């Protein structure tokens, strides 16, 4: 192991000097990490411990995923092997700081989660594949209703103590609901007042504040306010973000805080705000409680969506120079996109989608009016039924890396989910419709292809009582039943009937 005093700088493949692992940089800068979470890589140069835990849908077994080597990228091949032929959820995101500030399934708070106990959902394990320096890894894809939390923490800032934090996010995955956060929150899962939070927020909510343009923006969730600057108002120096990978930083100390960000794949940090705390009562001094949240607000408000790859929280207010070195390290990690599909389709092809469940394998995914269902179809069926069971593969409306399925007999209408049931609706060009009508194609859990919802990647197209849904492998609805799940979500893609 190299001495911590000698790892502030390292050599990139290009030979240029770049910062070593983020938490080593913060340590050398006098503001050590007190929490470090990353499903994609180790955040200390010498870290070899677990990054996250998976829970397998077939038998409930869990396993830990660690880096390939000390300070390295996650072992994605171990995940793929463990989850082969079934579904997996990310059940724990481990803290690499040594303080055991791990992130677990968020429990019921002022807002209830969607699971049977009122807790939030866990993230599906395959929703956010990426590469780092060419090596595959998986991020944490947060759908509405999904969240992680730890209310029993060690070393995080409380009261008016100084702290810093950053998160690497998918800059294209967001909504305007409250609140996609990572950072410091209440220990009670309830709103305990102004200044009881300090967290990175990402999205285009405009209720409390905004930046320039139409968003999304990096803001700070300080409880009862998303702040882009000094007050609950617009800060035009806070830009709309379009980067696929984005670094967002928030830091605060007595009567001072800052908001900084950058493209996580290239470039240096920009300061969007640096100055006094908000003048509204309760924010100066702050009343931090120290819990850690991911994907939700401090009161468990869980309507937001986003994707998290890595992030840390520090003790002390990091210098701009320290943060610049951290950003250089993130850029050197070379985050890049990779395929969202393990069983690709050909855009433009007209297809049929055949059920494979024994006893139902003469049925195909079709529609009756707006209802997407399964029907018995053959070469001798009526022309109208053949058309209802035929689909054109289109580039994903909500994400071009996946697919949308346009009806052959109703051009301009697509399969989409609404309240988790599949419907055939005309494309209204809204963000919500496009995301609801986008599906990724995976190798079938039993045979053929399995299609997961892009916006809810832990949910898969399933036929249940001959009606189409997006379903999870076990859950609160009848159509989430684990019985027969693998067969019911496996389809054979063939030539269209029409």
HELIX and SHEET records of a PDB file:
HELIX    1   1 UNK A    4  UNK A    6  5                                   3    
HELIX    2   2 UNK A   22  UNK A   28  1                                   7    
HELIX    3   3 UNK A   76  UNK A   83  1                                   8    
HELIX    4   4 UNK A  320  UNK A  333  1                                  14    
HELIX    5   5 UNK A  383  UNK A  388  1                                   6    
HELIX    6   6 UNK A  431  UNK A  436  1                                   6    
HELIX    7   7 UNK A  478  UNK A  480  5                                   3    
HELIX    8   8 UNK A  485  UNK A  488  1                                   4    
SHEET    1   A 2 UNK A   9  UNK A  11  0                                        
SHEET    2   A 2 UNK A  17  UNK A  19 -1                                        
SHEET    1   B 3 UNK A  33  UNK A  38  0                                        
SHEET    2   B 3 UNK A 306  UNK A 315 -1                                        
SHEET    3   B 3 UNK A 140  UNK A 142 -1                                        
SHEET    1   C 6 UNK A  33  UNK A  38  0                                        
SHEET    2   C 6 UNK A 306  UNK A 315 -1                                        
SHEET    3   C 6 UNK A 163  UNK A 170 -1                                        
SHEET    4   C 6 UNK A 245  UNK A 253 -1                                        
SHEET    5   C 6 UNK A 256  UNK A 263 -1                                        
SHEET    6   C 6 UNK A 270  UNK A 275 -1                                        
SHEET    1   D 4 UNK A  62  UNK A  66  0                                        
SHEET    2   D 4 UNK A  50  UNK A  56 -1                                        
SHEET    3   D 4 UNK A  88  UNK A  93 -1                                        
SHEET    4   D 4 UNK A 123  UNK A 124 -1                                        
SHEET    1   E 7 UNK A 104  UNK A 105  0                                        
SHEET    2   E 7 UNK A 148  UNK A 150 -1                                        
SHEET    3   E 7 UNK A 291  UNK A 294 -1                                        
SHEET    4   E 7 UNK A 181  UNK A 185 -1                                        
SHEET    5   E 7 UNK A 198  UNK A 203 -1                                        
SHEET    6   E 7 UNK A 217  UNK A 221 -1                                        
SHEET    7   E 7 UNK A 226  UNK A 227 -1                                        
SHEET    1   F 3 UNK A 135  UNK A 138  0                                        
SHEET    2   F 3 UNK A 129  UNK A 132 -1                                        
SHEET    3   F 3 UNK A 335  UNK A 337 -1                                        
SHEET    1   G 4 UNK A 403  UNK A 407  0                                        
SHEET    2   G 4 UNK A 391  UNK A 395 -1                                        
SHEET    3   G 4 UNK A 350  UNK A 355 -1                                        
SHEET    4   G 4 UNK A 491  UNK A 495 -1                                        
SHEET    1   H 2 UNK A 363  UNK A 368  0                                        
SHEET    2   H 2 UNK A 371  UNK A 376 -1                                        
SHEET    1   I 2 UNK A 413  UNK A 418  0                                        
SHEET    2   I 2 UNK A 421  UNK A 426 -1                                        
SHEET    1   J 2 UNK A 439  UNK A 443  0                                        
SHEET    2   J 2 UNK A 449  UNK A 453 -1                                        
SHEET    1   K 2 UNK A 460  UNK A 464  0                                        
SHEET    2   K 2 UNK A 467  UNK A 471 -1                                        
END                                                                             
